[in-house]
Amino acid sequence: MGGAPAVLSPASLFNVPTIMPLSVVIITLNAAAQLPACLDSVDFADEVLVVDSGSSDGTVELARARGARVIHQDWLGFGPQKQFAVEQAAHDWVLCLDADERVSATLQASIVAALAAPGAKAYRFARCNRFLGRYLRHGEGYPDWSLRLFQRGHGRWSDDAVHEKVVLDPAAGAVATLAGDLMHDSAESIAAYLTKQNCYTSLAAEAAAAAGKRASAVRVVLSPLVRFIKFYVVRRGFLDGLPGFIHVAIGCFNSFAKYAKMREIQLRAAAMGAKR
């Protein structure tokens, strides 16, 4: 019949049958300030699942009002919490995000294209970190490759207490790379960042010691210097100005703190053994 041709909306294009359905999973705790931007960036997904560990700032109510499915789960640790979320997802393809992250327009288009004709079982992309109000493009802050999109039958989150990662099975094959950035919009203060890093280095030291790893005196002394050369000089962290210097400097101290804490654990264990 006559009349103007139908115009397809972006949403209808994203939901054509040829595209594999996608679940976005987000773990939260008191993330009401950051979550809206994250949710806006994944409105193309077939499902958004929020796994909350006890928010008291309206995160749960906000997520539900925005159409997300919300499940409560007491905190299990970073890796186990994310794996729990993946297991609750409705679809086989999952995109795992933190509440202070958002998918850029370029990355969104890359994800949609990948799901329309999957050429891999898992995909990585660059994460661009904001620090002291500036998006870092060099040093340790970029590209910060992150494997977050995968077919859950071929991958799972590790049980690491900190610095968790997706572990793929041998049948998954090579990881493909997508164009576009995942924007990490951290707005925490230096004090909050240092407090978090102190916790992370303690967890990392304890995990390393439990695995039988040891920190030599040489490593305690040299690890910060090696890290500074790698990220500030070789990877040109100096191009990110003062925020870049501070970010690398804190990373160097984190390396020192982790190995110093490992050394402390070793000395404590040796002292206890000597008393027996």
N, C-alpha and C positions, 0 to 999 in steps of 0.2 A: 504494500500500500504506500501512498505518498506520505510526505512529512519529512521532518528533519531526521537525519541518521542518529542512532543512539550513540551516546558518548559514554565510554567506559571510565569509571572512576579509578584512581590508583588502587583503591582497596579491592575492586573487582578484578583488576589485573593481577594482584598479588595472590588471589585465591582461585585462580584458574586451576583445573584438575591436574595439569602437567607438573605443578610445583609440589614438591614433597612438603607435607605439613610440618610446621615448626613449633616447638615449645621453647619459650624463653623462661629460664629459671633464675631467680634472684634470691639470695639469702639476705635477711635484714635484721637489724636491731637498732631501734630508735633512728630510723632513716627518713623521717617525714620530710625533712628539708631537701634531701637529695633525690628522693624517689620520683617526684613528678617528671623531671627532665629525662630520667632513665626510661620511664614508662612511655613518654611521648616518642622516644626514639625507636621503640619496638612495636609501634601500633600496626605494623605489617604482619606480626606473628599470629598464628592460629590460636595459641594459648600463651598466657603469661601466668606463671606460677610463682608466688612469693612464699618462701618458707621463713617464718619469723620465729625468733627465739626468745620473745618476751618483751616486745616494745611497749613503752608507756607514753609515747609522744604522739599517738594517733597514726602511726605507720600502717597498722592493720586496717583501720577504718578507711584511710586514704586509698590503700591498694584495692580494697573491695569496691569502693565508690568508682574507681577507674576501670573496673571490669576484670581485675586480676582474681585468680583463685588463690586463696590464702590457707596455708596449713601451719599450725604451730608445732614446733619441734624444739625441745630444750637443747641448748648448745652442746654439740658433739665434738667440736674441734673443726678447724677450717675444712680439711679434706673430707672427713666423714659427713659434715653438714651439707656440703655441696653434693656429695654422692647420694645422700638421702633425697635431696631435691630432685636430682636427675631420675632417681627411681620412681618418684611420684608423678613425673611428667606424663602427659597423655600421649605424646607422640615420640617416635623413634629418633628423630633429629632434634637435638637440643642445643641451645645457645645459652651459655652460662655467663651471667653478669653479676657485678657488685652494684649496690644501690647508687654509688657515686660515679658510675660509668654510663656513657651514652654512645649509641651507635651513630656515627656520622652518616651523612646522606650518601657519600661514595661507598662506604662499607655496607650500608643497607642495600644498595643496588647490587653490590657484589654477592651478598648473601642470597638475595632473591634469584640471581642468575645461577648461582651454584646449586641451589635447591631445584631449579628447573631442569638441570641436567647434571646431576652429581658426577664429578670425575674423580672423587676421592671419598674416603670414609671420615676424614677429619680435615679441618681447615684452621690455619693460623692467620693472624693479622697483626699489624702494628698497634701498640697501645701508646697513646700520647699523654704524658703525665703533666698536669698543671701543678706548679710548685711556686709558692710566693707570688701568685697571680700571673705567672707566665707559663705558657706551654713549652716544655723543654723539647728541643729538636736534636739534641746531641747528647754525648756522654752516656750516663747510665739511664737517663730518662727516656731515650728514644733510640731505636724503634721498640724496645721492650716487647719482643715477639710473644704473642699469647695464643695458645691453642684453646679455643673456647667453643667452637662449633664442631660437633661430631655426631656420628651415629652411635647411640649409646650401647648397641650390641657389640661395638668394637672398642669401646673405651670406658674408663672409669677414673674417678678422682682418687689420688693416692691418699693414704692415711697419715701423711706427714702432719706434724703438729703446726708447722709453719712452712711457707713456701710450697704449698701443695701444688700438684700438677696433674694433668690428665695423662694417664698411662694407657697406651694402645696395645691391643693384642697383635701378634705377628701377622694375622690375616688382614689387618687394616691397611697395610701397604704404606706408601709414602704420604706424608702430610702436604697438602696443597696450600698455597699462599693466596690470600685475597687482597685486592686493592682496597684502600680506605683505612681510616684510623678508628680505633676505639678510644674515645675521649675520656680520660680519667680526671674528673673535676674535683679533686680533693681540695678542700678549703680549710683544712685543719691548721691550727697554729703550730709554730715551731715547738712549743712546749708539749702539745699533744702528740706531735709527730715523734719527738724524742722519747716520750713515755712509751709509745707503741713500739718503737724500735728497740727500746730496752727490754721489753717483754719478748719481742721476736728473737733477739740475740740469746736470751736465756733459754727459750724453747729450742733454738737451733743447737746451742751448746749441749743441752741435756740429751737431745736426740742423737747428736754425733757421738757423745760419750757412751750412750747406751748401745750404739752400733759398733763400739770398740775402736773408734777413731781417736787419735791422739794429736795434741797440739805441741809442737816443739817450741822452744824459746825463740828460735830463729823465725818461725812462722808468726809468732805473736808480734815480733818486732817489725818484720818486713811486709806483712800482708797489707797494712794501710798504705805503705809507699807504693807497692806494686799496683794496688787498686787505683791510687791517684794517677799514676802514669798511664794506666790503661784507659780510664774514663775521662780524665781531664785533658790529657795530652793527645794520646792516640785517637780517641773517639771525640776529640775536640769539644769537650764540655765547656771550655772557656768561651765558646761562641754563644752560650746562653747567659752571658753576663754574670752578675752577682748571684741570682738564683741558681744558676748552673754550678757556680763554685760552692755555694752552701750545700747544695744537694750532693755533690761529689764528696765534700768534706765529711758530711754526716755518714755517707756510705763507707768512707774510709774508717771512721770511728767505729761503725757497726762491725766491720771486719775485725778490727782490733779487739772490740768488746767480746765478740763471739769466741775468738781463740783464747783470750785472757780468761774467760769463764770456763772454757774447756780445760785450760791449764789448772785453774783453781779446783775443778772437780777431780782432776788427776792427783793433785797434791793432797787433797782431802782424803781420797781413797787410799793413797800410799800411807798417810799418817794413821789411818784407822787400821790398815794392815799391819803396821809396825807395832801397834799396841796389843795385837793378838798373841 
